Amino acid sequence: MKNVEMTVEGTILTIKVDLTKDFGPSASGKTIIIASTEGNVTIPNREEKVGLNVYRKK
């Protein structure tokens, strides 16, 4: 994962992303990647999965 922090308290999932960071252009070059789970990942200590991409237009 890039710039993604997940925590679970009880039944509440919290996702933290630092919006000041970037990881350069996407593969197409149309957007700048800010954060990504890089596919679907399992939520810590749970069965559920999450897939997250945060980006902005170039």
N, CA and C of each residue as an Amber inpcrd file, in Angstrom:
protein
   174
   0.8420000  -1.1760000   0.0000000   0.0000000   0.0000000   0.0000000
   0.8890000   1.2430000   0.0000000   0.4090000   2.2590000  -0.6450000
   1.1130000   3.5360000  -0.6950000   0.2680000   4.5970000   0.0000000
   0.7980000   5.1480000   1.1100000   0.1780000   6.2870000   1.7820000
  -1.2430000   5.9890000   2.2740000  -1.4970000   4.7620000   2.6960000
  -2.8120000   4.3690000   3.2120000  -2.6070000   3.6830000   4.5590000
  -3.3200000   4.1670000   5.5750000  -3.2820000   3.5500000   6.8940000
  -4.7100000   3.1940000   7.2860000  -4.9450000   1.9320000   7.6040000
  -6.2810000   1.4760000   7.9900000  -6.2620000   0.9990000   9.4310000
  -7.2850000   1.3960000  10.1890000  -7.4570000   0.9000000  11.5490000
  -8.9220000   0.5340000  11.7460000  -9.1480000  -0.4450000  12.6070000
 -10.5060000  -0.8760000  12.9310000 -10.6840000  -0.7690000  14.4360000
 -11.7430000  -0.0530000  14.8390000 -12.1280000   0.0180000  16.2490000
 -13.5670000  -0.4550000  16.3380000 -13.7570000  -1.6260000  16.9300000
 -15.0960000  -2.2250000  16.9600000 -15.5150000  -2.5770000  15.5410000
 -16.5610000  -1.9280000  15.0640000 -17.0230000  -2.1880000  13.7030000
 -16.8020000  -0.9820000  12.7810000 -15.9360000  -0.0560000  13.2010000
 -15.6710000   1.1570000  12.4210000 -14.2850000   1.0730000  11.7840000
 -14.2550000   1.1650000  10.4540000 -13.0080000   1.2110000   9.6960000
 -12.6400000   2.6690000   9.4520000 -11.4040000   3.0310000   9.8020000
 -10.8990000   4.3750000   9.5380000  -9.7280000   4.2660000   8.5770000
  -9.7670000   5.0720000   7.5210000  -8.6950000   5.0960000   6.5230000
  -8.0580000   6.4720000   6.5580000  -6.7210000   6.5130000   6.7210000
  -5.9850000   7.7770000   6.7450000  -5.1120000   7.8710000   5.5050000
  -5.1800000   9.0270000   4.8240000  -4.3700000   9.3120000   3.6470000
  -3.8130000  10.7210000   3.8070000  -2.5030000  10.8790000   3.6240000
  -1.8810000  12.2040000   3.6590000  -2.0130000  12.8220000   2.2700000
  -2.8740000  13.8230000   2.1360000  -3.1680000  14.4220000   0.8330000
  -2.0520000  15.3230000   0.3160000  -1.0110000  15.5570000   1.1260000
   0.1120000  16.3740000   0.6570000   1.1320000  15.5560000  -0.1230000
   1.0490000  14.2340000  -0.0710000   2.0140000  13.3720000  -0.7650000
   1.5390000  13.0480000  -2.1740000   2.5000000  12.7040000  -3.0380000
   2.1310000  12.1360000  -4.3340000   3.2120000  11.1620000  -4.7800000
   2.8140000  10.2300000  -5.6170000   3.7050000   9.1700000  -6.0720000
   3.9010000   9.2160000  -7.5810000   3.7220000  10.4000000  -8.1510000
   3.9610000  10.5790000  -9.5720000   2.7460000  10.2440000 -10.4070000
   2.9330000  10.2540000 -11.7280000   1.8150000  10.0520000 -12.6440000
   1.3220000   8.6100000 -12.6800000   0.0480000   8.4780000 -13.0310000
  -0.5320000   7.1480000 -13.2420000   0.0520000   6.5580000 -14.5250000
  -0.2970000   5.3220000 -14.7970000   0.1990000   4.6540000 -16.0060000
  -0.2070000   5.3940000 -17.2730000  -1.4040000   5.9590000 -17.2800000
  -1.8770000   6.6870000 -18.4640000  -1.2840000   8.0910000 -18.5430000
  -0.7940000   8.6000000 -17.4020000  -0.2260000   9.9350000 -17.3650000
  -1.2430000  11.0420000 -17.2110000  -2.5100000  10.7030000 -17.0490000
  -3.5600000  11.7100000 -16.9480000  -3.7720000  12.2120000 -15.5210000
  -3.3400000  11.4340000 -14.5360000  -3.5570000  11.7970000 -13.1370000
  -2.2780000  11.6080000 -12.3300000  -2.2660000  12.2150000 -11.1400000
  -1.1710000  12.0570000 -10.1820000  -1.6850000  11.1770000  -9.0440000
  -0.9730000  10.1070000  -8.7510000  -1.3590000   9.1750000  -7.6870000
  -1.0020000   9.7730000  -6.3240000  -1.9750000   9.8290000  -5.4240000
  -1.7590000  10.3220000  -4.0630000  -1.6790000   9.1550000  -3.0810000
  -2.5360000   8.1500000  -3.2670000  -2.5370000   6.9800000  -2.3860000
  -3.2030000   5.8170000  -3.1100000  -2.8020000   4.5960000  -2.7350000
  -3.4110000   3.4170000  -3.3410000  -3.1830000   2.1890000  -2.4710000
  -4.1920000   1.3330000  -2.4500000  -3.9960000   0.0320000  -1.8110000
  -3.3420000  -0.9420000  -2.8020000  -3.1970000  -0.5170000  -4.0510000
  -2.5890000  -1.3240000  -5.1200000  -3.3380000  -2.6430000  -5.2900000
  -4.6440000  -2.5200000  -5.4460000  -5.5170000  -3.6870000  -5.5710000
  -6.3740000  -3.8260000  -4.3250000  -7.0740000  -4.9310000  -4.2470000
  -7.9420000  -5.1890000  -3.0910000  -7.1250000  -5.8330000  -1.9800000
  -7.2510000  -5.2940000  -0.7720000  -6.5320000  -5.8270000   0.3830000
  -7.5260000  -6.1200000   1.4990000  -7.1790000  -7.0930000   2.3250000
  -8.0330000  -7.4660000   3.4530000  -7.8830000  -6.4450000   4.5730000
  -9.0040000  -6.0580000   5.1470000  -9.0050000  -5.1440000   6.2890000
  -8.4030000  -5.8870000   7.4800000  -7.5290000  -5.2250000   8.2580000
  -6.8620000  -5.9050000   9.3760000  -7.8440000  -6.6380000  10.3090000
  -7.5780000  -7.9120000  10.5410000  -8.3520000  -8.7560000  11.4590000
  -9.8130000  -8.9120000  11.0680000 -10.1220000  -8.7940000   9.7590000
 -11.4970000  -8.9080000   9.2580000 -11.5000000  -9.7570000   7.9930000
 -12.6920000 -10.1180000   7.5310000 -12.8430000 -10.8530000   6.2720000
 -13.0350000  -9.9130000   5.0840000 -13.5190000  -8.7020000   5.3510000
 -13.8310000  -7.7590000   4.2870000 -12.5540000  -7.2740000   3.5960000
 -12.7450000  -6.8250000   2.3640000 -11.6340000  -6.2770000   1.5830000
 -11.9720000  -4.8550000   1.1580000 -10.9240000  -4.0930000   0.8540000
 -11.1000000  -2.7270000   0.3650000 -10.1010000  -2.4830000  -0.7670000
 -10.5400000  -1.7340000  -1.7690000  -9.6800000  -1.2780000  -2.8500000
  -9.7960000   0.2290000  -2.9350000  -8.6780000   0.9380000  -2.8400000
  -8.7250000   2.3950000  -2.7540000  -7.6900000   3.0120000  -3.6770000
  -8.1030000   4.0190000  -4.4390000  -7.2090000   4.8590000  -5.2250000
  -7.5850000   6.2980000  -4.9790000  -6.6030000   7.1260000  -4.6080000
  -6.8130000   8.5570000  -4.4410000  -5.8760000   9.2370000  -5.4360000
  -6.4570000  10.1210000  -6.2630000  -5.6600000  10.7740000  -7.2950000
  -6.2320000  12.1330000  -7.6260000  -5.4610000  12.9380000  -8.3590000
  -5.9400000  14.2250000  -8.8340000  -5.5440000  14.3750000 -10.2950000
  -6.2900000  15.1940000 -11.0060000  -5.9760000  15.4440000 -12.4100000
  -4.6560000  16.1830000 -12.4990000  -3.9210000  15.9080000 -13.5560000
  -2.6410000  16.5340000 -13.7820000  -2.7830000  17.9910000 -14.1260000
